[in-house]
Amino acid sequence: MPAADTALSFFGLALLLSFAPGPDNIFVMLQSATHGRRAGLWVVLGLCTGLVGHTVAVALGLAAVFAASVTAFNLLKMAGAAYLTWLAWQALRAPATPLSTTDAPLPGARGMYLRGVIMNLTNPKVAIFFLALLPQFVQAERGGVTVQILWLGALFIGATLLAFGLITWFAASLGALLRRSANAQRWMNRLTGIAFLGLAARLATAQR
């Protein structure tokens, strides 16, 4: 495993990057505001599961395939863009009825978890980002490069859980107030749909 000072520096950087505006934390914010805190936390767990996949891919060298292959990169990003477009369609056609924080129907945990997993795994830029970031903190003289990469990935996931958990908490609190008004909920659904379309366009036009 990496040295303590290296691990601490990496965790601080990972925490900063997790709070920086990006597709994943915007996705968490929108889902939490629209569906509530519990649904948002399931999305966070799904996203972090996707990060486990990216960490293993870097450790095994699979992420290099997406960095080197234009076809693999484009296929994965188009799949992710199509999924985000489908979520946008769902949000735009969602009914706008006033809901209280006590009688709001909760989306299925499995569905929200899978949203997070798919959102993260279908973004090839995350794989390439991990491929570029994790090896920089590996100390070859300490041996066990694969184990060090797995440890760094675990630290990044821990920082993501902390940052995204806080985003979920505050976004869900605001969303609970907005969901009491049918008009506010209608606008929230529209803004969510537009944001998903924006994320889809951003992913579809992403370059390696």
GUFI-298422 format. One record per residue (C-alpha): residue number from 1; residue in three letters; y, x, z. Coordinates in steps of 0.1 Angstrom, whole numbers, plus 2048, in hexadecimal, padded with zeros to 3 digits. Example, Ala and Ser with C-alpha at 12.3 -4.5 7.8 and 13.67 -1.06 7.14 Angstrom:
// residues 2
NODE     n   res     Y     X     Z
NODE     1   ALA   7D3   87B   84E
NODE     2   SER   7F5   889   847
// end
This chain:
// residues 208
NODE     n   res     Y     X     Z
NODE     1   MET   800   800   800
NODE     2   PRO   824   80C   7FB
NODE     3   ALA   837   81E   816
NODE     4   ALA   84A   808   82F
NODE     5   ASP   86D   811   823
NODE     6   THR   863   80B   7FF
NODE     7   ALA   853   7E9   808
NODE     8   LEU   873   7DF   81B
NODE     9   SER   88A   7E9   7FE
NODE    10   PHE   874   7D6   7E6
NODE    11   PHE   873   7B7   7FC
NODE    12   GLY   899   7B7   7FE
NODE    13   LEU   89C   7BA   7D9
NODE    14   ALA   882   79F   7D3
NODE    15   LEU   895   788   7EB
NODE    16   LEU   8B6   78E   7D9
NODE    17   LEU   8A5   787   7B7
NODE    18   SER   895   767   7C4
NODE    19   PHE   8B7   759   7CE
NODE    20   ALA   8C7   763   7AD
NODE    21   PRO   8CB   745   795
NODE    22   GLY   8AD   744   77E
NODE    23   PRO   894   72B   76E
NODE    24   ASP   87C   72A   78C
NODE    25   ASN   895   723   7A8
NODE    26   ILE   8A8   70A   792
NODE    27   PHE   887   6F9   78C
NODE    28   VAL   880   6F8   7B2
NODE    29   MET   8A3   6EB   7B9
NODE    30   LEU   8A0   6CF   7A0
NODE    31   GLN   87D   6C4   7AB
NODE    32   SER   887   6C5   7CF
NODE    33   ALA   8A6   6B0   7CA
NODE    34   THR   894   697   7B4
NODE    35   HIS   873   693   7C6
NODE    36   GLY   879   69F   7EA
NODE    37   ARG   872   6BC   800
NODE    38   ARG   84C   6B9   801
NODE    39   ALA   84A   6B8   7DB
NODE    40   GLY   861   6D6   7D8
NODE    41   LEU   84B   6EA   7F0
NODE    42   TRP   82D   6E3   7DB
NODE    43   VAL   840   6EF   7BC
NODE    44   VAL   849   70F   7CF
NODE    45   LEU   824   715   7D7
NODE    46   GLY   81B   710   7B3
NODE    47   LEU   836   728   7A7
NODE    48   CYS   829   742   7C0
NODE    49   THR   806   73D   7B4
NODE    50   GLY   812   745   792
NODE    51   LEU   821   765   7A0
NODE    52   VAL   7FF   76E   7AD
NODE    53   GLY   7F2   76B   789
NODE    54   HIS   80F   782   77C
NODE    55   THR   808   79B   797
NODE    56   VAL   7E3   79D   78F
NODE    57   ALA   7EC   7A0   76A
NODE    58   VAL   802   7BE   771
NODE    59   ALA   7E8   7CE   787
NODE    60   LEU   7CE   7CA   76B
NODE    61   GLY   7E6   7D3   74F
NODE    62   LEU   7E4   7B1   73F
NODE    63   ALA   80A   7AC   740
NODE    64   ALA   80D   7C9   728
NODE    65   VAL   7FD   7B2   70D
NODE    66   PHE   81B   79A   70F
NODE    67   ALA   833   7B7   70E
NODE    68   ALA   823   7C5   6EF
NODE    69   SER   817   7A6   6DC
NODE    70   VAL   832   790   6CB
NODE    71   THR   818   775   6C4
NODE    72   ALA   80C   773   6E8
NODE    73   PHE   82F   772   6F6
NODE    74   ASN   83B   757   6DD
NODE    75   LEU   81C   741   6E3
NODE    76   LEU   820   742   709
NODE    77   LYS   846   73B   708
NODE    78   MET   842   71E   6F0
NODE    79   ALA   828   70F   706
NODE    80   GLY   840   712   724
NODE    81   ALA   85D   703   710
NODE    82   ALA   847   6E6   705
NODE    83   TYR   83D   6DF   729
NODE    84   LEU   862   6DF   735
NODE    85   THR   86B   6C8   719
NODE    86   TRP   850   6B0   724
NODE    87   LEU   85E   6B1   748
NODE    88   ALA   881   6AB   73A
NODE    89   TRP   874   68C   728
NODE    90   GLN   864   67F   748
NODE    91   ALA   884   684   75C
NODE    92   LEU   89A   674   742
NODE    93   ARG   885   654   741
NODE    94   ALA   87F   652   766
NODE    95   PRO   88A   631   776
NODE    96   ALA   8AA   631   78B
NODE    97   THR   8A3   61D   7AA
NODE    98   PRO   8B3   623   7CC
NODE    99   LEU   89B   634   7E4
NODE   100   SER   89E   63B   808
NODE   101   THR   890   65B   817
NODE   102   THR   874   647   828
NODE   103   ASP   867   631   80C
NODE   104   ALA   86A   649   7EF
NODE   105   PRO   848   64E   7DE
NODE   106   LEU   83D   672   7DF
NODE   107   PRO   830   682   7BF
NODE   108   GLY   80C   68F   7C2
NODE   109   ALA   80A   6B1   7D2
NODE   110   ARG   7F1   6BD   7B8
NODE   111   GLY   808   6B3   79B
NODE   112   MET   827   6C4   7AA
NODE   113   TYR   812   6E3   7B2
NODE   114   LEU   806   6E5   78E
NODE   115   ARG   829   6E1   782
NODE   116   GLY   832   701   794
NODE   117   VAL   814   714   788
NODE   118   ILE   819   70A   764
NODE   119   MET   83E   711   766
NODE   120   ASN   839   734   772
NODE   121   LEU   81A   73E   75E
NODE   122   THR   828   732   73C
NODE   123   ASN   847   748   740
NODE   124   PRO   83E   76A   730
NODE   125   LYS   85E   779   73C
NODE   126   VAL   851   778   75F
NODE   127   ALA   833   78C   755
NODE   128   ILE   849   7A6   744
NODE   129   PHE   861   7A6   761
NODE   130   PHE   845   7AE   779
NODE   131   LEU   838   7C8   761
NODE   132   ALA   85A   7D9   762
NODE   133   LEU   861   7D5   787
NODE   134   LEU   842   7DB   79B
NODE   135   PRO   838   7FD   78E
NODE   136   GLN   85A   80B   796
NODE   137   PHE   852   808   7BB
NODE   138   VAL   82F   816   7B9
NODE   139   GLN   82B   838   7CA
NODE   140   ALA   810   84A   7B6
NODE   141   GLU   80C   865   7D1
NODE   142   ARG   800   84A   7E9
NODE   143   GLY   7E3   841   7D2
NODE   144   GLY   7D4   81F   7CB
NODE   145   VAL   7ED   814   7B1
NODE   146   THR   7DC   7F2   7AB
NODE   147   VAL   7DC   7EB   7D0
NODE   148   GLN   801   7F4   7D3
NODE   149   ILE   80A   7DD   7B6
NODE   150   LEU   7F7   7C0   7C8
NODE   151   TRP   80A   7C8   7E8
NODE   152   LEU   82B   7C7   7D6
NODE   153   GLY   822   7A7   7C5
NODE   154   ALA   81A   798   7E7
NODE   155   LEU   83C   7A3   7F5
NODE   156   PHE   84E   793   7D7
NODE   157   ILE   83B   773   7DD
NODE   158   GLY   844   773   802
NODE   159   ALA   869   778   7F8
NODE   160   THR   866   75C   7DF
NODE   161   LEU   857   744   7F8
NODE   162   LEU   873   74B   810
NODE   163   ALA   88F   747   7F7
NODE   164   PHE   880   729   7E4
NODE   165   GLY   877   718   805
NODE   166   LEU   89C   719   80F
NODE   167   ILE   8A7   70C   7ED
NODE   168   THR   88E   6F0   7F1
NODE   169   TRP   89A   6E6   813
NODE   170   PHE   8BF   6E3   809
NODE   171   ALA   8B9   6D4   7E7
NODE   172   ALA   8A2   6B9   7F6
NODE   173   SER   8BC   6B1   810
NODE   174   LEU   8D6   6AB   7F6
NODE   175   GLY   8BE   698   7DF
NODE   176   ALA   8B4   681   7FC
NODE   177   LEU   8D8   675   7FE
NODE   178   LEU   8DC   671   7D8
NODE   179   ARG   8BB   65D   7D5
NODE   180   ARG   8CA   641   7EB
NODE   181   SER   8E0   637   7CE
NODE   182   ALA   8D1   62A   7AD
NODE   183   ASN   8EF   637   79A
NODE   184   ALA   8ED   659   7AA
NODE   185   GLN   8C8   65B   7A3
NODE   186   ARG   8CE   651   77F
NODE   187   TRP   8E6   66E   77A
NODE   188   MET   8CF   686   78D
NODE   189   ASN   8B2   67D   776
NODE   190   ARG   8C8   683   758
NODE   191   LEU   8D5   6A4   765
NODE   192   THR   8B1   6AF   76D
NODE   193   GLY   8A6   6A6   74A
NODE   194   ILE   8C3   6B9   73A
NODE   195   ALA   8BC   6D7   750
NODE   196   PHE   897   6D7   747
NODE   197   LEU   8A1   6D6   722
NODE   198   GLY   8B9   6F3   728
NODE   199   LEU   89D   707   738
NODE   200   ALA   885   6FE   71C
NODE   201   ALA   89F   70A   702
NODE   202   ARG   8A5   72A   716
NODE   203   LEU   880   732   717
NODE   204   ALA   87A   729   6F3
NODE   205   THR   895   741   6E7
NODE   206   ALA   88C   75D   700
NODE   207   GLN   886   77F   6F1
NODE   208   ARG   86E   799   6FE
// end
